[in-house]
Amino acid sequence: MGLSQYRLAKDISVPPRRINEIVHGKRSISADTALRLGRFFGISPQFWLNLQTRFDLEVTEDLLAERLEKEVRVLSSNAA
C-alpha cells in the first residue's frame, strides 16, 4: 500500500506516536481512532473496533487459558 505510519497519522489528524503504538500493540484502537480510520479507508468504524476486540480476546485467552480451565466450571445442560 505504501502508506507510512507518519503519513497515516497526518492524514487522520492524530499524533504519529498513536499510530506507532497501535501498530506495536502498545495501545488499543479507541472509538475516536476507529472513526478516523473508518473515514480514511472507507471502512466502517465498527470494523476497526471489532479488530481490536478480537485481538484483546486472543491475547487474554492466551494469558488466562489454564487459569480459566481450573477456576471456571462449565454450566451443564442439566443445571438449567
Biopython code that builds the backbone (N, CA, C, O; Angstrom):
import numpy as np
from Bio.PDB.StructureBuilder import StructureBuilder

atoms = [
    (1, "MET", "N", (0.829, -1.195, 0.000)),
    (1, "MET", "CA", (0.000, 0.000, 0.000)),
    (1, "MET", "C", (0.869, 1.253, 0.000)),
    (1, "MET", "O", (0.458, 2.296, -0.507)),
    (2, "GLY", "N", (2.068, 1.152, 0.567)),
    (2, "GLY", "CA", (2.978, 2.284, 0.540)),
    (2, "GLY", "C", (2.581, 3.443, 1.431)),
    (2, "GLY", "O", (2.918, 4.590, 1.141)),
    (3, "LEU", "N", (1.871, 3.161, 2.511)),
    (3, "LEU", "CA", (1.415, 4.211, 3.419)),
    (3, "LEU", "C", (2.206, 4.109, 4.719)),
    (3, "LEU", "O", (2.129, 3.102, 5.422)),
    (4, "SER", "N", (2.953, 5.136, 5.030)),
    (4, "SER", "CA", (3.741, 5.113, 6.262)),
    (4, "SER", "C", (2.861, 5.451, 7.459)),
    (4, "SER", "O", (1.790, 6.041, 7.320)),
    (5, "GLN", "N", (3.335, 5.064, 8.626)),
    (5, "GLN", "CA", (2.638, 5.413, 9.861)),
    (5, "GLN", "C", (2.514, 6.930, 9.981)),
    (5, "GLN", "O", (1.468, 7.456, 10.360)),
    (6, "TYR", "N", (3.587, 7.608, 9.656)),
    (6, "TYR", "CA", (3.596, 9.070, 9.756)),
    (6, "TYR", "C", (2.542, 9.689, 8.837)),
    (6, "TYR", "O", (1.791, 10.571, 9.252)),
    (7, "ARG", "N", (2.491, 9.222, 7.585)),
    (7, "ARG", "CA", (1.529, 9.771, 6.618)),
    (7, "ARG", "C", (0.093, 9.500, 7.068)),
    (7, "ARG", "O", (-0.768, 10.375, 6.983)),
    (8, "LEU", "N", (-0.154, 8.281, 7.546)),
    (8, "LEU", "CA", (-1.491, 7.946, 8.036)),
    (8, "LEU", "C", (-1.869, 8.855, 9.195)),
    (8, "LEU", "O", (-2.972, 9.401, 9.228)),
    (9, "ALA", "N", (-0.959, 9.016, 10.141)),
    (9, "ALA", "CA", (-1.232, 9.872, 11.296)),
    (9, "ALA", "C", (-1.578, 11.290, 10.857)),
    (9, "ALA", "O", (-2.538, 11.882, 11.352)),
    (10, "LYS", "N", (-0.806, 11.825, 9.941)),
    (10, "LYS", "CA", (-1.072, 13.183, 9.459)),
    (10, "LYS", "C", (-2.413, 13.255, 8.729)),
    (10, "LYS", "O", (-3.166, 14.214, 8.900)),
    (11, "ASP", "N", (-2.706, 12.245, 7.921)),
    (11, "ASP", "CA", (-3.946, 12.258, 7.137)),
    (11, "ASP", "C", (-5.205, 12.120, 7.991)),
    (11, "ASP", "O", (-6.275, 12.594, 7.608)),
    (12, "ILE", "N", (-5.074, 11.465, 9.157)),
    (12, "ILE", "CA", (-6.258, 11.334, 10.022)),
    (12, "ILE", "C", (-6.183, 12.262, 11.240)),
    (12, "ILE", "O", (-7.009, 12.183, 12.148)),
    (13, "SER", "N", (-5.188, 13.129, 11.239)),
    (13, "SER", "CA", (-5.031, 14.166, 12.279)),
    (13, "SER", "C", (-4.887, 13.604, 13.691)),
    (13, "SER", "O", (-5.590, 14.009, 14.617)),
    (14, "VAL", "N", (-3.958, 12.662, 13.827)),
    (14, "VAL", "CA", (-3.603, 12.157, 15.156)),
    (14, "VAL", "C", (-2.081, 12.209, 15.284)),
    (14, "VAL", "O", (-1.380, 12.278, 14.275)),
    (15, "PRO", "N", (-1.569, 12.178, 16.501)),
    (15, "PRO", "CA", (-0.117, 12.164, 16.666)),
    (15, "PRO", "C", (0.478, 10.877, 16.074)),
    (15, "PRO", "O", (-0.101, 9.804, 16.243)),
    (16, "PRO", "N", (1.607, 10.968, 15.395)),
    (16, "PRO", "CA", (2.245, 9.771, 14.842)),
    (16, "PRO", "C", (2.500, 8.686, 15.893)),
    (16, "PRO", "O", (2.444, 7.493, 15.593)),
    (17, "ARG", "N", (2.773, 9.107, 17.101)),
    (17, "ARG", "CA", (3.022, 8.141, 18.178)),
    (17, "ARG", "C", (1.815, 7.232, 18.396)),
    (17, "ARG", "O", (1.985, 6.052, 18.706)),
    (18, "ARG", "N", (0.599, 7.758, 18.241)),
    (18, "ARG", "CA", (-0.608, 6.952, 18.426)),
    (18, "ARG", "C", (-0.622, 5.781, 17.442)),
    (18, "ARG", "O", (-0.887, 4.644, 17.832)),
    (19, "ILE", "N", (-0.341, 6.056, 16.182)),
    (19, "ILE", "CA", (-0.338, 5.003, 15.168)),
    (19, "ILE", "C", (0.773, 4.002, 15.454)),
    (19, "ILE", "O", (0.562, 2.793, 15.352)),
    (20, "ASN", "N", (1.943, 4.491, 15.809)),
    (20, "ASN", "CA", (3.064, 3.615, 16.124)),
    (20, "ASN", "C", (2.733, 2.689, 17.289)),
    (20, "ASN", "O", (3.037, 1.497, 17.237)),
    (21, "GLU", "N", (2.122, 3.216, 18.324)),
    (21, "GLU", "CA", (1.773, 2.402, 19.490)),
    (21, "GLU", "C", (0.700, 1.373, 19.149)),
    (21, "GLU", "O", (0.739, 0.253, 19.658)),
    (22, "ILE", "N", (-0.248, 1.730, 18.303)),
    (22, "ILE", "CA", (-1.265, 0.764, 17.866)),
    (22, "ILE", "C", (-0.600, -0.361, 17.076)),
    (22, "ILE", "O", (-0.860, -1.538, 17.325)),
    (23, "VAL", "N", (0.249, 0.001, 16.133)),
    (23, "VAL", "CA", (0.931, -0.987, 15.288)),
    (23, "VAL", "C", (1.758, -1.961, 16.127)),
    (23, "VAL", "O", (1.832, -3.148, 15.807)),
    (24, "HIS", "N", (2.371, -1.471, 17.184)),
    (24, "HIS", "CA", (3.233, -2.311, 18.015)),
    (24, "HIS", "C", (2.504, -2.931, 19.209)),
    (24, "HIS", "O", (3.143, -3.506, 20.090)),
    (25, "GLY", "N", (1.181, -2.821, 19.246)),
    (25, "GLY", "CA", (0.395, -3.467, 20.288)),
    (25, "GLY", "C", (0.510, -2.840, 21.654)),
    (25, "GLY", "O", (0.224, -3.487, 22.661)),
    (26, "LYS", "N", (0.927, -1.584, 21.706)),
    (26, "LYS", "CA", (1.082, -0.896, 22.983)),
    (26, "LYS", "C", (-0.108, 0.004, 23.296)),
    (26, "LYS", "O", (-0.182, 0.593, 24.374)),
    (27, "ARG", "N", (-1.029, 0.106, 22.357)),
    (27, "ARG", "CA", (-2.187, 0.977, 22.521)),
    (27, "ARG", "C", (-3.350, 0.350, 21.769)),
    (27, "ARG", "O", (-3.169, -0.247, 20.708)),
    (28, "SER", "N", (-4.530, 0.489, 22.324)),
    (28, "SER", "CA", (-5.733, -0.036, 21.682)),
    (28, "SER", "C", (-6.318, 0.984, 20.718)),
    (28, "SER", "O", (-6.059, 2.183, 20.821)),
    (29, "ILE", "N", (-7.104, 0.486, 19.788)),
    (29, "ILE", "CA", (-7.835, 1.377, 18.885)),
    (29, "ILE", "C", (-9.050, 1.907, 19.637)),
    (29, "ILE", "O", (-9.935, 1.141, 20.019)),
    (30, "SER", "N", (-9.088, 3.197, 19.844)),
    (30, "SER", "CA", (-10.204, 3.839, 20.542)),
    (30, "SER", "C", (-11.334, 4.123, 19.558)),
    (30, "SER", "O", (-11.164, 3.993, 18.346)),
    (31, "ALA", "N", (-12.480, 4.508, 20.090)),
    (31, "ALA", "CA", (-13.603, 4.889, 19.232)),
    (31, "ALA", "C", (-13.209, 6.064, 18.338)),
    (31, "ALA", "O", (-13.565, 6.101, 17.160)),
    (32, "ASP", "N", (-12.482, 7.009, 18.898)),
    (32, "ASP", "CA", (-12.020, 8.168, 18.124)),
    (32, "ASP", "C", (-11.157, 7.731, 16.941)),
    (32, "ASP", "O", (-11.357, 8.177, 15.811)),
    (33, "THR", "N", (-10.203, 6.859, 17.219)),
    (33, "THR", "CA", (-9.319, 6.390, 16.154)),
    (33, "THR", "C", (-10.088, 5.543, 15.149)),
    (33, "THR", "O", (-9.836, 5.631, 13.947)),
    (34, "ALA", "N", (-11.015, 4.732, 15.622)),
    (34, "ALA", "CA", (-11.831, 3.905, 14.722)),
    (34, "ALA", "C", (-12.641, 4.776, 13.766)),
    (34, "ALA", "O", (-12.756, 4.458, 12.582)),
    (35, "LEU", "N", (-13.193, 5.859, 14.268)),
    (35, "LEU", "CA", (-13.949, 6.775, 13.404)),
    (35, "LEU", "C", (-13.045, 7.393, 12.344)),
    (35, "LEU", "O", (-13.432, 7.513, 11.182)),
    (36, "ARG", "N", (-11.856, 7.778, 12.743)),
    (36, "ARG", "CA", (-10.914, 8.394, 11.808)),
    (36, "ARG", "C", (-10.430, 7.391, 10.758)),
    (36, "ARG", "O", (-10.380, 7.700, 9.567)),
    (37, "LEU", "N", (-10.074, 6.190, 11.212)),
    (37, "LEU", "CA", (-9.635, 5.154, 10.274)),
    (37, "LEU", "C", (-10.769, 4.762, 9.326)),
    (37, "LEU", "O", (-10.557, 4.552, 8.132)),
    (38, "GLY", "N", (-11.966, 4.669, 9.881)),
    (38, "GLY", "CA", (-13.119, 4.324, 9.060)),
    (38, "GLY", "C", (-13.351, 5.322, 7.951)),
    (38, "GLY", "O", (-13.584, 4.952, 6.800)),
    (39, "ARG", "N", (-13.285, 6.571, 8.299)),
    (39, "ARG", "CA", (-13.481, 7.621, 7.288)),
    (39, "ARG", "C", (-12.357, 7.595, 6.247)),
    (39, "ARG", "O", (-12.611, 7.702, 5.047)),
    (40, "PHE", "N", (-11.131, 7.454, 6.710)),
    (40, "PHE", "CA", (-9.979, 7.477, 5.810)),
    (40, "PHE", "C", (-10.007, 6.311, 4.819)),
    (40, "PHE", "O", (-9.829, 6.503, 3.616)),
    (41, "PHE", "N", (-10.234, 5.096, 5.338)),
    (41, "PHE", "CA", (-10.179, 3.906, 4.488)),
    (41, "PHE", "C", (-11.516, 3.545, 3.841)),
    (41, "PHE", "O", (-11.580, 2.660, 2.989)),
    (42, "GLY", "N", (-12.588, 4.236, 4.252)),
    (42, "GLY", "CA", (-13.902, 3.913, 3.705)),
    (42, "GLY", "C", (-14.442, 2.589, 4.221)),
    (42, "GLY", "O", (-15.186, 1.890, 3.532)),
    (43, "ILE", "N", (-14.055, 2.259, 5.441)),
    (43, "ILE", "CA", (-14.498, 1.028, 6.103)),
    (43, "ILE", "C", (-15.174, 1.452, 7.403)),
    (43, "ILE", "O", (-14.755, 2.429, 8.024)),
    (44, "SER", "N", (-16.198, 0.743, 7.815)),
    (44, "SER", "CA", (-16.947, 1.162, 8.997)),
    (44, "SER", "C", (-16.060, 1.224, 10.240)),
    (44, "SER", "O", (-15.143, 0.418, 10.396)),
    (45, "PRO", "N", (-16.336, 2.182, 11.120)),
    (45, "PRO", "CA", (-15.602, 2.253, 12.386)),
    (45, "PRO", "C", (-15.757, 0.962, 13.196)),
    (45, "PRO", "O", (-14.848, 0.566, 13.925)),
    (46, "GLN", "N", (-16.912, 0.314, 13.061)),
    (46, "GLN", "CA", (-17.153, -0.934, 13.789)),
    (46, "GLN", "C", (-16.137, -2.012, 13.403)),
    (46, "GLN", "O", (-15.740, -2.825, 14.237)),
    (47, "PHE", "N", (-15.726, -2.012, 12.147)),
    (47, "PHE", "CA", (-14.701, -2.959, 11.688)),
    (47, "PHE", "C", (-13.436, -2.816, 12.532)),
    (47, "PHE", "O", (-12.877, -3.811, 12.994)),
    (48, "TRP", "N", (-12.990, -1.588, 12.728)),
    (48, "TRP", "CA", (-11.755, -1.343, 13.477)),
    (48, "TRP", "C", (-11.916, -1.717, 14.948)),
    (48, "TRP", "O", (-11.000, -2.273, 15.556)),
    (49, "LEU", "N", (-13.080, -1.411, 15.516)),
    (49, "LEU", "CA", (-13.317, -1.779, 16.913)),
    (49, "LEU", "C", (-13.413, -3.295, 17.066)),
    (49, "LEU", "O", (-12.940, -3.849, 18.059)),
    (50, "ASN", "N", (-14.024, -3.970, 16.088)),
    (50, "ASN", "CA", (-14.093, -5.433, 16.137)),
    (50, "ASN", "C", (-12.703, -6.060, 16.050)),
    (50, "ASN", "O", (-12.418, -7.040, 16.739)),
    (51, "LEU", "N", (-11.846, -5.500, 15.211)),
    (51, "LEU", "CA", (-10.464, -5.995, 15.145)),
    (51, "LEU", "C", (-9.795, -5.890, 16.512)),
    (51, "LEU", "O", (-9.118, -6.818, 16.955)),
    (52, "GLN", "N", (-9.989, -4.757, 17.169)),
    (52, "GLN", "CA", (-9.388, -4.551, 18.482)),
    (52, "GLN", "C", (-9.943, -5.545, 19.490)),
    (52, "GLN", "O", (-9.191, -6.129, 20.270)),
    (53, "THR", "N", (-11.256, -5.738, 19.475)),
    (53, "THR", "CA", (-11.889, -6.664, 20.410)),
    (53, "THR", "C", (-11.389, -8.087, 20.197)),
    (53, "THR", "O", (-11.091, -8.788, 21.165)),
    (54, "ARG", "N", (-11.293, -8.520, 18.949)),
    (54, "ARG", "CA", (-10.795, -9.868, 18.657)),
    (54, "ARG", "C", (-9.351, -10.026, 19.120)),
    (54, "ARG", "O", (-8.979, -11.060, 19.674)),
    (55, "PHE", "N", (-8.546, -9.001, 18.891)),
    (55, "PHE", "CA", (-7.150, -9.037, 19.340)),
    (55, "PHE", "C", (-7.083, -9.150, 20.862)),
    (55, "PHE", "O", (-6.336, -9.969, 21.398)),
    (56, "ASP", "N", (-7.869, -8.322, 21.552)),
    (56, "ASP", "CA", (-7.886, -8.343, 23.018)),
    (56, "ASP", "C", (-8.300, -9.715, 23.547)),
    (56, "ASP", "O", (-7.700, -10.222, 24.496)),
    (57, "LEU", "N", (-9.323, -10.319, 22.937)),
    (57, "LEU", "CA", (-9.778, -11.641, 23.368)),
    (57, "LEU", "C", (-8.701, -12.701, 23.163)),
    (57, "LEU", "O", (-8.485, -13.540, 24.038)),
    (58, "GLU", "N", (-8.032, -12.672, 22.031)),
    (58, "GLU", "CA", (-6.981, -13.656, 21.760)),
    (58, "GLU", "C", (-5.825, -13.525, 22.744)),
    (58, "GLU", "O", (-5.326, -14.525, 23.261)),
    (59, "VAL", "N", (-5.408, -12.309, 22.997)),
    (59, "VAL", "CA", (-4.305, -12.087, 23.936)),
    (59, "VAL", "C", (-4.701, -12.541, 25.335)),
    (59, "VAL", "O", (-3.931, -13.224, 26.010)),
    (60, "THR", "N", (-5.889, -12.167, 25.767)),
    (60, "THR", "CA", (-6.350, -12.525, 27.104)),
    (60, "THR", "C", (-6.561, -14.026, 27.232)),
    (60, "THR", "O", (-6.243, -14.613, 28.266)),
    (61, "GLU", "N", (-7.094, -14.646, 26.192)),
    (61, "GLU", "CA", (-7.285, -16.097, 26.222)),
    (61, "GLU", "C", (-5.945, -16.816, 26.365)),
    (61, "GLU", "O", (-5.832, -17.780, 27.122)),
    (62, "ASP", "N", (-4.944, -16.352, 25.649)),
    (62, "ASP", "CA", (-3.613, -16.948, 25.767)),
    (62, "ASP", "C", (-3.072, -16.813, 27.190)),
    (62, "ASP", "O", (-2.435, -17.730, 27.707)),
    (63, "LEU", "N", (-3.326, -15.683, 27.810)),
    (63, "LEU", "CA", (-2.833, -15.442, 29.165)),
    (63, "LEU", "C", (-3.597, -16.233, 30.222)),
    (63, "LEU", "O", (-3.011, -16.681, 31.208)),
    (64, "LEU", "N", (-4.907, -16.406, 30.019)),
    (64, "LEU", "CA", (-5.753, -16.981, 31.061)),
    (64, "LEU", "C", (-6.241, -18.399, 30.811)),
    (64, "LEU", "O", (-6.945, -18.954, 31.654)),
    (65, "ALA", "N", (-5.894, -19.000, 29.691)),
    (65, "ALA", "CA", (-6.468, -20.294, 29.312)),
    (65, "ALA", "C", (-6.378, -21.334, 30.428)),
    (65, "ALA", "O", (-7.394, -21.920, 30.801)),
    (66, "GLU", "N", (-5.198, -21.570, 30.959)),
    (66, "GLU", "CA", (-5.032, -22.582, 32.005)),
    (66, "GLU", "C", (-5.776, -22.204, 33.275)),
    (66, "GLU", "O", (-6.398, -23.052, 33.915)),
    (67, "ARG", "N", (-5.712, -20.955, 33.630)),
    (67, "ARG", "CA", (-6.379, -20.491, 34.847)),
    (67, "ARG", "C", (-7.893, -20.648, 34.735)),
    (67, "ARG", "O", (-8.546, -21.069, 35.690)),
    (68, "LEU", "N", (-8.452, -20.312, 33.576)),
    (68, "LEU", "CA", (-9.892, -20.448, 33.376)),
    (68, "LEU", "C", (-10.322, -21.909, 33.450)),
    (68, "LEU", "O", (-11.390, -22.219, 33.978)),
    (69, "GLU", "N", (-9.490, -22.810, 32.919)),
    (69, "GLU", "CA", (-9.787, -24.245, 32.995)),
    (69, "GLU", "C", (-9.955, -24.681, 34.446)),
    (69, "GLU", "O", (-10.828, -25.490, 34.759)),
    (70, "LYS", "N", (-9.124, -24.148, 35.322)),
    (70, "LYS", "CA", (-9.150, -24.529, 36.732)),
    (70, "LYS", "C", (-10.243, -23.809, 37.515)),
    (70, "LYS", "O", (-10.864, -24.408, 38.393)),
    (71, "GLU", "N", (-10.489, -22.543, 37.214)),
    (71, "GLU", "CA", (-11.334, -21.709, 38.057)),
    (71, "GLU", "C", (-12.797, -21.609, 37.633)),
    (71, "GLU", "O", (-13.653, -21.303, 38.463)),
    (72, "VAL", "N", (-13.097, -21.859, 36.374)),
    (72, "VAL", "CA", (-14.466, -21.645, 35.897)),
    (72, "VAL", "C", (-15.044, -22.965, 35.415)),
    (72, "VAL", "O", (-14.523, -23.594, 34.495)),
    (73, "ARG", "N", (-16.125, -23.367, 36.053)),
    (73, "ARG", "CA", (-16.761, -24.609, 35.617)),
    (73, "ARG", "C", (-17.740, -24.291, 34.493)),
    (73, "ARG", "O", (-18.222, -23.166, 34.369)),
    (74, "VAL", "N", (-18.018, -25.285, 33.694)),
    (74, "VAL", "CA", (-18.939, -25.136, 32.571)),
    (74, "VAL", "C", (-20.338, -25.495, 33.045)),
    (74, "VAL", "O", (-20.532, -26.512, 33.711)),
    (75, "LEU", "N", (-21.297, -24.675, 32.708)),
    (75, "LEU", "CA", (-22.690, -24.934, 33.063)),
    (75, "LEU", "C", (-23.170, -26.148, 32.286)),
    (75, "LEU", "O", (-23.124, -26.170, 31.056)),
    (76, "SER", "N", (-23.627, -27.148, 33.007)),
    (76, "SER", "CA", (-24.118, -28.344, 32.318)),
    (76, "SER", "C", (-25.545, -28.117, 31.846)),
    (76, "SER", "O", (-26.269, -27.292, 32.404)),
    (77, "SER", "N", (-25.942, -28.847, 30.823)),
    (77, "SER", "CA", (-27.297, -28.685, 30.282)),
    (77, "SER", "C", (-28.344, -29.163, 31.275)),
    (77, "SER", "O", (-29.507, -28.776, 31.161)),
    (78, "ASN", "N", (-27.971, -29.989, 32.242)),
    (78, "ASN", "CA", (-28.910, -30.474, 33.259)),
    (78, "ASN", "C", (-29.162, -29.443, 34.352)),
    (78, "ASN", "O", (-30.139, -29.553, 35.093)),
    (79, "ALA", "N", (-28.290, -28.441, 34.459)),
    (79, "ALA", "CA", (-28.397, -27.454, 35.535)),
    (79, "ALA", "C", (-29.523, -26.462, 35.319)),
    (79, "ALA", "O", (-29.972, -25.828, 36.273)),
    (80, "ALA", "N", (-29.980, -26.315, 34.113)),
    (80, "ALA", "CA", (-31.000, -25.311, 33.805)),
    (80, "ALA", "C", (-32.342, -25.732, 34.196)),
    (80, "ALA", "O", (-33.304, -24.990, 33.999)),
]
sb = StructureBuilder()
sb.init_structure("model")
sb.init_model(0)
sb.init_chain("A")
sb.init_seg("    ")
for serial, (resi, resn, name, xyz) in enumerate(atoms, 1):
    if name == "N":
        sb.init_residue(resn, " ", resi, " ")
    sb.init_atom(name, np.array(xyz, "f"), 0.0, 1.0, " ", f" {name:<3s}", serial, name[0])
structure = sb.get_structure()
